[in-house]
Amino acid sequence: MAALTETAARVASPLRGGRRLAVAGVVAAWVVLWLVLRGTHTLALETAELTPLHREFNEFNDAIGADRNSNPLFLYFFNEIRLVIDSLVTFVQGLVSQPAFGLPVPAIGWLGVVAVAGYVSWAFGNVRVALLAVAGFVFFGLQGLWQESMDTLALTLAAVFVSLLIGIPLGIWAGLSDRVNRLVTPVLDFMQTMPPFVYLAPLTLFFLIGPASATIATCIYAAPPAVRITAHAIREVPGETVEASRSMGSTRRQTLFKVLLPMSKRTIVLGVNQTIMAALSMVTVAALIDAPGLGKTVIKALETLDVGTAFNSGLAIVVMAILLDRVTTAASVRVEVTRRTGARFRAWRKPLLLGGGVATAVCVFLSHTYVWASEFPNDIDLGSAIARTTDSVTAWTRDNLAGLTGGLRDLVTTVLIDPFEALLTGSPFWLVGAVLVVVGTLLGGWRAGATAAACTGLIVASGLWRDAMTTLAASLVATVIVLVLGVVVGVWMGRSALADRLIRPGLDAAQTMPPFVYLVPFLALFDATRFTAIVAAIVYAAPVAIKIIADGVRAVPPTTVEAATAAGSNSWQIITKVQLPMSRASLTLATNQGLIYVLSMVVVGGLVGAGALGYDVVAGFTQGELFGKGLAAGLAIVLLGVMFDRITQAAARRAGRAPQGR
């Protein structure tokens, strides 16, 4: 037992001894000073009030609008990019969702789209996935959301095409070159740290609102997984295999196309899966800048608190996410099966693929030629029934469970949210800044402290200090609850293979859902309040934290656990004295990812009463005079994300090992 205790001590939390006492002392001093100084130097700003920086942003926006058709940088660069992207999106929309090519309907009607979806799913996946795809696409039509669903699909496909066109070659280059990998990795880290919404406002400056800005923002958000996973796949190919190829006289080009890419194919396909899911998530969010599709329907419904319509559209987004995830996952499995079974299996499939292709072509021809096969029939209006049922359930919930839901909301608000918010917003800005710098230094070292100082100063300069502190309070409350859930469920999964098998599929499914989807059910339960946004953020962020902690607990050497058991430790002692201390880096990474995911919900929460920076960003998109304030709010969200990402990353390195990816 003594040896075991010594081992646990060596891997104990980085916040031990002096640092733990120092952090506690800083927090205690903060609370005491808050009691004395609260309400002073809080840098409060009214909702419609603008600072000189906000006005400068507005003037910059106006200047860009005035010079858009005369400035050479716009004429020969930004406008050309927008034209190319718009043309790509318009072409894809003309195929499946919008009238085009001189026709009053899309080139491929609903029957052709359903047939193509089923055929592609079968060709790259299996029969079950094909049946699921056919049923899912028919369901879009029965919901009365065929055109909206196809608009979302068109933007997603256009963004994925551009993302993969850039991401896979760059990933291959990074996989082959250590220098390129070192240059690319920090950029990818920064891009994946930034909440997706903050891309939107700057892009509208240069590309206006609409499909072009939405597609470019989606590419920025969706390309990093393609680059990172492709580079990882190339680097994971055994060095002995590459050396054997070169020793036989293969050139670099032959080694790449005959060895590296074939052996990396399945992992690259998984990267395509992640790119598609990221693109779908961002396309729905990009409805804030007038991207067509399901996201726009959800936003309009949320703005009017129309829960039924929001639920119907959100359900369509969920179905599309499941379909795209299952098809690409099945494709990665098909790659592995084909590699193992060889050409005989592929030859056996060729006649069936040919026959299916002919049948699909016939369906496409019919949908191009006949109205009945082009426009989805509206005889069955399943969407209205879903919306009415949802509204009825919402009304019943509010009438019969108002005491329970309202009590829970009031309890969490009174006990957690209000105290955090009062402490952060009521303290002088210089006091909070000093606390952040000192705590950042204690947790992550002087570089993390310097980052905290720089970010704090820039947030003050943004003129949105009070809103940033309100957002930070809600984010910290949500992150604390996420970590509690992560530890409880993650330890259970890490210690029980059965629990892992039962829970992990649900977590995987939850991670495929775009953030808008999480707001709808909680809006029905808790109305439009801060609490609604926080609960949605918790549900959105919890799956990734739970999985990280579960994997960390499972990685603890079984021999160490067996030694603790043999020494007479009970389950509680094993968890608290061995498994959690030895999983400290995973706990820190879970904190990092939980906070980043929570911040990603900030803007979405602004649609349902979260206020603060989220509301500022949304208002900036919808009210021209508040554009500058919305842009500053987006930058403040970025600064919060960067500050806490750097602190937690540095704390993880102090815990003994750096996080291995995001």
C-alpha distance (Angstrom), angle and dihedral (degrees) to the residues before:
residue distance angle dihedral
M1 . . .
A2 3.79 . .
A3 3.81 90.7 .
L4 3.76 89.9 48.9
T5 3.79 91.9 49.7
E6 3.80 89.7 50.1
T7 3.80 90.4 51.5
A8 3.80 91.7 50.0
A9 3.79 90.6 48.1
R10 3.78 91.2 54.4
V11 3.79 90.1 54.9
A12 3.79 96.9 38.4
S13 3.76 121.0 135.6
P14 3.78 116.5 -67.9
L15 3.79 87.5 -125.2
R16 3.78 93.3 73.3
G17 3.76 132.4 127.6
G18 3.77 114.0 -14.2
R19 3.81 97.6 8.8
R20 3.79 92.9 52.3
L21 3.80 91.6 50.8
A22 3.80 90.8 44.0
V23 3.82 93.2 53.6
A24 3.81 90.8 46.5
G25 3.79 89.8 49.5
V26 3.81 92.3 50.1
V27 3.81 92.0 50.6
A28 3.81 92.1 46.4
A29 3.80 91.4 49.8
W30 3.80 89.5 48.2
V31 3.80 92.2 54.1
V32 3.82 91.9 48.2
L33 3.81 92.4 49.4
W34 3.81 90.3 45.9
L35 3.80 89.9 57.0
V36 3.79 88.7 54.3
L37 3.81 101.7 37.6
R38 3.82 105.1 28.7
G39 3.75 115.9 140.1
T40 3.81 95.2 25.8
H41 3.82 126.1 110.1
T42 3.81 92.5 -1.3
L43 3.83 94.0 143.0
A44 3.81 92.6 -136.5
L45 3.81 117.0 -172.7
E46 3.80 126.9 -166.2
T47 3.80 119.6 -119.6
A48 3.81 95.0 -107.2
E49 3.81 96.0 31.9
L50 3.79 119.1 111.8
T51 3.79 131.1 -158.5
P52 3.82 124.2 -142.8
L53 3.83 88.4 -99.8
H54 3.80 91.3 55.4
R55 3.80 90.7 50.0
E56 3.79 90.3 49.4
F57 3.81 89.3 53.1
N58 3.81 89.1 50.4
E59 3.79 91.2 49.8
F60 3.79 90.4 47.7
N61 3.79 89.5 51.9
D62 3.80 90.9 49.6
A63 3.80 91.4 47.8
I64 3.77 92.0 51.5
G65 3.80 90.2 49.4
A66 3.80 90.9 51.5
D67 3.82 94.1 48.3
R68 3.80 97.5 39.8
N69 3.81 94.2 103.6
S70 3.81 97.7 37.2
N71 3.79 108.5 36.4
P72 3.84 110.4 95.0
L73 3.82 91.1 -140.0
F74 3.79 89.0 61.3
L75 3.79 96.9 36.1
Y76 3.79 95.2 52.8
F77 3.81 103.9 24.9
F78 3.81 121.8 18.5
N79 3.81 95.9 31.6
E80 3.80 90.8 46.9
I81 3.80 91.8 51.5
R82 3.80 90.0 48.3
L83 3.80 90.4 49.2
V84 3.82 92.5 51.3
I85 3.81 93.8 46.9
D86 3.80 92.2 43.9
S87 3.79 90.0 50.7
L88 3.79 91.6 50.6
V89 3.81 93.2 48.4
T90 3.80 92.4 44.3
F91 3.80 90.4 50.7
V92 3.81 93.3 51.5
Q93 3.80 91.3 44.2
G94 3.79 89.2 50.1
L95 3.78 88.7 56.4
V96 3.80 98.4 53.1
S97 3.81 115.2 2.6
Q98 3.82 117.9 20.3
P99 3.81 134.1 49.3
A100 3.79 109.1 -96.3
F101 3.80 146.0 144.8
G102 3.80 91.1 50.3
L103 3.81 93.0 -56.8
P104 3.82 128.1 119.2
V105 3.81 88.7 -135.2
P106 3.83 135.3 41.2
A107 3.79 117.4 -76.1
I108 3.82 90.6 -113.2
G109 3.79 115.7 40.5
W110 3.76 129.0 -154.1
L111 3.81 95.5 -80.9
G112 3.79 92.1 53.0
V113 3.80 93.1 45.7
V114 3.81 91.6 50.5
A115 3.81 90.8 47.8
V116 3.82 93.1 48.2
A117 3.81 91.3 47.1
G118 3.80 91.5 51.1
Y119 3.78 94.1 45.0
V120 3.81 95.4 47.4
S121 3.81 90.9 46.6
W122 3.80 91.0 51.5
A123 3.80 95.0 43.0
F124 3.79 94.2 50.9
G125 3.80 97.9 27.2
N126 3.77 131.4 14.1
V127 3.79 142.5 -76.0
R128 3.80 95.1 -87.5
V129 3.79 92.1 53.6
A130 3.82 89.6 47.1
L131 3.80 91.7 53.5
L132 3.80 89.6 47.3
A133 3.82 90.6 51.4
V134 3.81 93.0 49.4
A135 3.81 91.9 48.1
G136 3.81 91.5 46.6
F137 3.80 95.2 51.4
V138 3.79 92.1 46.4
F139 3.79 87.6 50.5
F140 3.83 90.3 58.1
G141 3.79 89.0 58.2
L142 3.79 94.0 45.6
Q143 3.80 88.7 52.9
G144 3.80 89.8 57.8
L145 3.80 89.5 -116.9
W146 3.78 102.0 105.7
Q147 3.81 97.5 123.0
E148 3.82 93.8 41.1
S149 3.81 90.4 49.5
M150 3.79 92.1 48.6
D151 3.82 91.3 48.4
T152 3.80 88.8 53.7
L153 3.81 90.9 46.7
A154 3.82 91.6 48.1
L155 3.81 93.6 52.4
T156 3.79 90.8 44.7
L157 3.81 93.1 51.3
A158 3.81 92.4 46.7
A159 3.80 92.0 49.7
V160 3.81 92.9 45.4
F161 3.81 90.8 50.4
V162 3.81 92.0 53.7
S163 3.82 93.0 41.2
L164 3.80 93.1 52.3
L165 3.79 92.1 41.9
I166 3.81 87.8 60.0
G167 3.80 101.6 25.6
I168 3.79 103.8 52.1
P169 3.84 97.2 49.2
L170 3.81 90.2 44.2
G171 3.81 89.9 47.9
I172 3.80 91.2 50.8
W173 3.80 89.9 50.0
A174 3.81 91.3 49.1
G175 3.80 89.8 47.8
L176 3.79 91.7 53.6
S177 3.81 98.8 40.4
D178 3.80 125.1 54.4
R179 3.79 90.3 -162.9
V180 3.80 93.5 54.5
N181 3.79 90.4 45.0
R182 3.81 90.7 53.9
L183 3.80 90.5 49.7
V184 3.79 96.1 45.2
T185 3.81 100.1 43.3
P186 3.84 98.1 68.9
V187 3.80 90.1 47.7
L188 3.80 91.4 50.9
D189 3.81 90.5 46.8
F190 3.79 90.4 53.1
M191 3.82 93.4 46.0
Q192 3.80 91.8 50.5
T193 3.81 92.0 45.6
M194 3.79 93.0 56.7
P195 3.82 115.5 87.3
P196 3.81 107.5 -114.6
F197 3.79 95.4 -120.3
V198 3.79 94.8 65.2
Y199 3.80 91.5 69.7
L200 3.78 91.1 64.5
A201 3.81 105.0 69.2
P202 3.83 97.7 47.5
L203 3.79 91.3 46.8
T204 3.80 92.6 53.5
L205 3.80 87.4 58.8
F206 3.79 91.3 64.0
F207 3.80 105.0 23.8
L208 3.84 103.2 28.2
I209 3.79 122.3 -130.4
G210 3.78 119.5 -57.2
P211 3.80 140.4 65.2
A212 3.83 95.7 -35.3
S213 3.81 95.3 58.0
A214 3.80 90.1 40.2
T215 3.80 92.2 52.3
I216 3.81 94.1 45.7
A217 3.81 91.4 48.4
T218 3.79 88.9 49.3
C219 3.80 91.3 50.9
I220 3.81 91.4 51.4
Y221 3.80 89.5 51.7
A222 3.81 97.6 40.4
A223 3.81 102.3 40.1
P224 3.85 99.0 69.9
P225 3.84 94.7 68.2
A226 3.81 89.9 51.7
V227 3.81 92.1 50.3
R228 3.79 96.0 43.1
I229 3.81 98.1 44.3
T230 3.82 93.7 43.7
A231 3.81 91.0 51.2
H232 3.81 89.9 47.5
A233 3.82 91.0 49.9
I234 3.80 92.8 51.8
R235 3.81 92.3 47.3
E236 3.81 92.5 48.8
V237 3.81 93.6 62.0
P238 3.84 106.0 109.3
G239 3.77 112.3 -99.1
E240 3.81 90.8 -136.9
T241 3.80 90.3 61.9
V242 3.79 92.4 50.9
E243 3.82 91.8 46.9
A244 3.81 90.8 49.3
S245 3.81 90.0 53.1
R246 3.79 92.6 49.9
S247 3.79 93.0 45.3
M248 3.81 87.9 58.4
G249 3.79 90.3 58.0
S250 3.81 100.7 -97.7
T251 3.77 115.9 156.8
R252 3.80 121.7 -130.3
R253 3.80 89.5 -100.5
Q254 3.82 92.4 50.7
T255 3.81 91.5 46.7
L256 3.78 90.2 51.7
F257 3.81 97.4 48.1
K258 3.80 99.1 33.1
V259 3.81 101.4 37.5
L260 3.78 117.4 10.9
L261 3.81 100.7 42.4
P262 3.83 96.9 41.8
M263 3.81 91.3 49.2
S264 3.82 91.1 46.1
K265 3.78 96.4 45.1
R266 3.79 99.0 104.0
T267 3.80 93.9 47.8
I268 3.80 90.9 47.2
V269 3.82 89.5 52.2
L270 3.80 88.0 53.3
G271 3.80 86.6 52.8
V272 3.80 88.4 53.7
N273 3.82 87.6 52.4
Q274 3.80 91.5 54.1
T275 3.81 91.3 46.1
I276 3.80 91.9 52.0
M277 3.81 93.0 48.5
A278 3.80 91.9 47.6
A279 3.81 90.3 48.4
L280 3.81 93.1 51.0
S281 3.80 90.6 48.7
M282 3.80 92.1 50.6
V283 3.82 95.7 42.8
T284 3.79 90.4 59.4
V285 3.81 91.1 47.9
A286 3.81 90.9 47.3
A287 3.79 87.6 68.7
L288 3.82 82.5 90.1
I289 3.82 86.5 75.3
D290 3.80 94.7 43.9
A291 3.79 100.5 -87.8
P292 3.81 106.9 161.7
G293 3.77 123.6 -122.4
L294 3.77 141.2 56.7
G295 3.80 94.3 -28.3
K296 3.79 91.7 63.4
T297 3.81 90.6 51.8
V298 3.81 91.0 50.7
I299 3.82 93.0 48.4
K300 3.79 93.5 50.0
A301 3.79 90.2 48.5
L302 3.81 92.6 48.4
E303 3.80 91.6 49.0
T304 3.81 89.8 55.8
L305 3.84 93.4 37.0
D306 3.82 89.3 -119.8
V307 3.80 96.4 159.3
G308 3.82 95.4 177.5
T309 3.80 95.3 56.0
A310 3.80 91.6 41.2
F311 3.79 91.0 51.8
N312 3.81 93.2 48.6
S313 3.80 92.2 50.5
G314 3.80 92.3 40.9
L315 3.80 89.4 52.9
A316 3.81 89.4 54.9
I317 3.83 89.5 52.2
V318 3.80 90.0 50.4
V319 3.81 91.8 49.9
M320 3.81 91.5 49.0
A321 3.81 91.1 48.9
I322 3.81 91.1 51.0
L323 3.80 92.3 47.7
L324 3.80 95.1 49.5
D325 3.80 91.6 44.6
R326 3.80 94.6 49.0
V327 3.81 94.2 45.6
T328 3.80 94.7 50.4
T329 3.80 92.7 41.9
A330 3.80 90.2 51.1
A331 3.81 88.7 48.6
S332 3.80 90.8 56.8
V333 3.80 89.6 50.6
R334 3.82 90.2 48.3
V335 3.81 89.8 54.2
E336 3.80 90.4 55.5
V337 3.83 93.6 44.6
T338 3.79 91.8 49.7
R339 3.79 91.1 49.5
R340 3.81 91.8 51.8
T341 3.82 100.6 40.9
G342 3.77 96.6 42.3
A343 3.80 134.0 -154.2
R344 3.82 96.6 -33.9
F345 3.77 90.8 69.9
R346 3.79 91.6 46.8
A347 3.81 91.5 49.0
W348 3.81 90.7 50.7
R349 3.79 90.2 54.8
K350 3.80 96.8 48.2
P351 3.83 98.1 82.6
L352 3.79 91.2 46.6
L353 3.78 91.6 48.1
L354 3.79 90.1 50.0
G355 3.80 92.3 50.2
G356 3.79 92.1 46.5
G357 3.78 90.1 48.8
V358 3.80 91.4 53.9
A359 3.82 91.6 49.3
T360 3.79 90.4 48.6
A361 3.80 91.5 49.7
V362 3.80 89.6 52.6
C363 3.81 90.9 52.3
V364 3.80 90.8 48.8
F365 3.83 90.1 50.7
L366 3.79 91.7 50.1
S367 3.79 92.1 48.4
H368 3.80 90.0 50.2
T369 3.79 93.4 48.4
Y370 3.81 108.9 35.8
V371 3.78 128.3 52.7
W372 3.82 93.9 -142.1
A373 3.79 89.6 60.0
S374 3.81 93.5 41.6
E375 3.80 105.6 48.7
F376 3.78 115.3 50.0
P377 3.82 109.3 -117.5
N378 3.79 114.2 -109.8
D379 3.78 97.4 -155.6
I380 3.80 91.2 110.5
D381 3.80 115.4 49.2
L382 3.77 102.7 -170.1
G383 3.80 92.5 158.2
S384 3.80 94.5 64.6
A385 3.80 89.9 49.6
I386 3.82 90.6 50.9
A387 3.82 91.5 48.5
R388 3.82 93.1 47.6
T389 3.80 91.7 47.7
T390 3.79 91.0 48.8
D391 3.80 91.6 49.6
S392 3.81 90.0 49.6
V393 3.81 92.3 49.7
T394 3.81 90.0 46.6
A395 3.80 91.9 51.0
W396 3.82 91.3 47.5
T397 3.80 90.9 48.4
R398 3.77 93.1 50.7
D399 3.80 92.0 46.3
N400 3.79 98.2 45.2
L401 3.80 105.8 24.9
A402 3.77 99.7 36.0
G403 3.79 91.2 108.5
L404 3.80 92.8 52.8
T405 3.80 98.3 41.5
G406 3.79 93.5 38.9
G407 3.79 91.5 48.0
L408 3.79 92.3 50.9
R409 3.79 91.0 47.1
D410 3.80 93.0 48.6
L411 3.81 92.7 45.3
V412 3.80 95.1 52.4
T413 3.79 91.4 41.6
T414 3.81 93.3 50.5
V415 3.80 98.3 40.2
L416 3.81 101.8 37.5
I417 3.78 116.6 7.6
D418 3.80 101.3 44.4
P419 3.84 96.2 46.8
F420 3.82 92.8 48.1
E421 3.78 91.0 46.4
A422 3.80 93.6 46.2
L423 3.80 91.4 50.7
L424 3.81 94.7 48.6
T425 3.80 100.4 37.9
G426 3.80 96.3 36.7
S427 3.80 96.6 51.0
P428 3.82 121.0 88.4
F429 3.78 110.1 -95.1
W430 3.79 92.1 -121.2
L431 3.81 91.2 54.2
V432 3.81 93.7 52.0
G433 3.78 90.0 45.2
A434 3.79 91.5 51.9
V435 3.81 91.6 48.8
L436 3.81 91.7 50.3
V437 3.81 92.0 49.6
V438 3.80 94.9 47.1
V439 3.81 94.6 44.5
G440 3.80 90.4 45.3
T441 3.79 90.1 52.5
L442 3.80 92.6 47.8
L443 3.79 92.8 48.6
G444 3.78 102.2 38.0
G445 3.79 109.5 12.4
W446 3.78 133.0 -108.2
R447 3.81 95.1 -49.4
A448 3.80 91.1 56.7
G449 3.81 88.7 47.0
A450 3.79 91.2 51.1
T451 3.81 90.3 49.5
A452 3.80 90.0 50.6
A453 3.81 90.4 50.4
A454 3.81 92.8 49.8
C455 3.81 94.0 46.1
T456 3.80 92.4 46.0
G457 3.80 91.4 51.3
L458 3.81 91.9 49.2
I459 3.81 91.8 48.8
V460 3.81 88.8 53.7
A461 3.80 88.9 49.2
S462 3.82 90.3 51.9
G463 3.80 89.1 67.0
L464 3.81 91.8 -129.8
W465 3.78 101.4 97.4
R466 3.80 96.5 131.1
D467 3.82 93.2 46.3
A468 3.80 89.5 47.5
M469 3.80 90.7 52.7
T470 3.81 91.2 48.3
T471 3.79 89.1 52.0
L472 3.80 91.1 45.3
A473 3.80 91.5 52.0
A474 3.80 92.6 53.0
S475 3.81 91.0 43.8
L476 3.80 93.0 51.1
V477 3.81 92.2 49.0
A478 3.80 90.7 49.8
T479 3.82 91.9 45.9
V480 3.80 92.7 50.7
I481 3.81 90.7 52.2
V482 3.81 90.5 45.2
L483 3.80 90.0 54.0
V484 3.80 92.3 48.5
L485 3.81 89.6 52.0
G486 3.80 90.0 43.3
V487 3.79 93.5 53.7
V488 3.81 95.6 43.8
V489 3.80 97.6 44.7
G490 3.81 95.5 30.3
V491 3.80 93.6 54.1
W492 3.80 89.7 47.6
M493 3.81 91.1 51.6
G494 3.80 92.5 43.4
R495 3.80 92.1 53.0
S496 3.82 98.3 39.1
A497 3.80 123.6 53.5
L498 3.82 89.7 -166.6
A499 3.81 92.4 54.7
D500 3.79 89.6 48.2
R501 3.81 92.1 52.1
L502 3.80 91.5 48.8
I503 3.79 99.7 42.9
R504 3.81 105.3 33.5
P505 3.85 96.8 69.0
G506 3.79 88.8 55.9
L507 3.80 91.1 49.7
D508 3.80 90.9 48.5
A509 3.81 90.2 51.1
A510 3.82 91.5 47.8
Q511 3.80 90.7 54.3
T512 3.80 91.3 57.5
M513 3.81 92.6 60.1
P514 3.82 120.2 100.0
P515 3.82 112.6 -122.2
F516 3.82 95.6 -110.9
V517 3.78 89.9 66.9
Y518 3.80 93.3 65.5
L519 3.79 94.4 58.9
V520 3.79 98.0 60.8
P521 3.83 102.8 68.5
F522 3.80 93.0 41.3
L523 3.79 90.8 48.2
A524 3.79 86.6 57.4
L525 3.81 91.9 49.8
F526 3.80 103.4 39.3
D527 3.82 107.1 18.9
A528 3.81 121.0 -132.0
T529 3.82 105.1 -37.2
R530 3.80 141.4 124.0
F531 3.78 88.0 -99.0
T532 3.82 91.5 58.9
A533 3.79 91.3 55.4
I534 3.80 92.1 46.3
V535 3.82 93.7 50.5
A536 3.80 90.5 48.5
A537 3.82 89.6 50.1
I538 3.81 90.7 50.1
V539 3.79 93.0 51.7
Y540 3.81 90.5 45.9
A541 3.82 94.9 49.3
A542 3.82 101.5 35.5
P543 3.85 98.8 77.3
V544 3.80 95.1 60.3
A545 3.83 92.9 45.5
I546 3.80 92.2 48.0
K547 3.81 92.8 50.5
I548 3.81 93.7 47.6
I549 3.80 92.8 50.4
A550 3.83 92.2 44.0
D551 3.79 90.7 52.7
G552 3.81 90.7 47.0
V553 3.81 93.2 51.7
R554 3.80 91.4 46.1
A555 3.81 90.2 51.8
V556 3.81 92.3 61.9
P557 3.84 105.5 111.0
P558 3.83 110.8 -99.6
T559 3.80 89.7 -137.8
T560 3.80 90.0 63.1
V561 3.80 91.7 50.8
E562 3.81 90.8 46.3
A563 3.81 90.4 50.7
A564 3.80 90.6 52.2
T565 3.79 91.1 48.5
A566 3.80 91.8 48.6
A567 3.80 89.2 50.7
G568 3.80 89.8 59.1
S569 3.80 101.0 -100.7
N570 3.78 116.0 153.9
S571 3.81 124.1 -137.9
W572 3.80 94.2 -91.8
Q573 3.79 91.8 51.7
I574 3.80 92.3 47.4
I575 3.80 90.8 51.6
T576 3.80 97.8 44.2
K577 3.81 100.0 34.0
V578 3.80 102.4 34.9
Q579 3.80 118.8 12.0
L580 3.81 100.8 40.5
P581 3.83 95.2 41.9
M582 3.80 90.4 48.8
S583 3.83 89.5 48.1
R584 3.79 93.6 52.5
A585 3.81 94.9 120.1
S586 3.81 89.9 52.7
L587 3.80 89.4 49.9
T588 3.79 90.4 52.6
L589 3.79 91.8 47.1
A590 3.81 89.6 48.7
T591 3.81 88.2 53.4
N592 3.80 89.9 50.2
Q593 3.78 95.2 49.1
G594 3.80 93.9 39.9
L595 3.80 91.9 55.5
I596 3.81 93.1 45.1
Y597 3.80 91.5 50.4
V598 3.81 91.1 47.1
L599 3.81 90.5 51.7
S600 3.80 88.0 50.5
M601 3.82 87.7 64.3
V602 3.81 94.3 50.6
V603 3.80 96.7 94.1
V604 3.79 93.7 41.2
G605 3.79 88.3 51.5
G606 3.78 88.1 56.5
L607 3.80 87.3 70.9
V608 3.81 92.7 62.4
G609 3.77 104.9 41.4
A610 3.82 104.6 -73.8
G611 3.80 90.6 126.0
A612 3.81 121.9 -178.2
L613 3.82 117.6 77.5
G614 3.80 93.8 -8.8
Y615 3.79 91.8 56.4
D616 3.81 91.0 44.9
V617 3.81 91.2 55.2
V618 3.82 93.8 47.1
A619 3.82 91.2 46.2
G620 3.79 89.6 50.6
F621 3.80 90.2 58.2
T622 3.80 94.6 47.9
Q623 3.83 103.2 35.6
G624 3.78 116.9 52.3
E625 3.80 95.1 -155.3
L626 3.82 89.6 57.3
F627 3.80 95.5 50.0
G628 3.80 92.7 104.7
K629 3.77 92.0 49.5
G630 3.80 91.0 48.6
L631 3.80 91.1 50.1
A632 3.81 90.5 50.4
A633 3.82 89.6 48.9
G634 3.80 90.5 53.6
L635 3.78 90.0 51.4
A636 3.82 90.2 49.1
I637 3.81 90.1 54.0
V638 3.80 89.0 51.4
L639 3.79 91.1 50.4
L640 3.82 91.8 50.9
G641 3.80 89.7 49.7
V642 3.80 94.5 47.2
M643 3.81 93.0 46.7
F644 3.78 96.1 51.7
D645 3.79 93.5 37.8
R646 3.79 90.8 56.6
I647 3.81 93.5 44.6
T648 3.81 94.6 49.5
Q649 3.79 93.5 41.9
A650 3.80 90.2 52.3
A651 3.81 90.5 46.4
A652 3.80 89.1 52.6
R653 3.79 91.1 52.7
R654 3.78 89.1 50.4
A655 3.80 87.7 52.2
G656 3.78 89.0 67.0
R657 3.79 108.2 -88.1
A658 3.78 137.0 38.7
P659 3.84 119.8 -114.5
Q660 3.77 111.5 -92.6
G661 3.78 102.0 -133.9
R662 3.76 133.2 -44.2
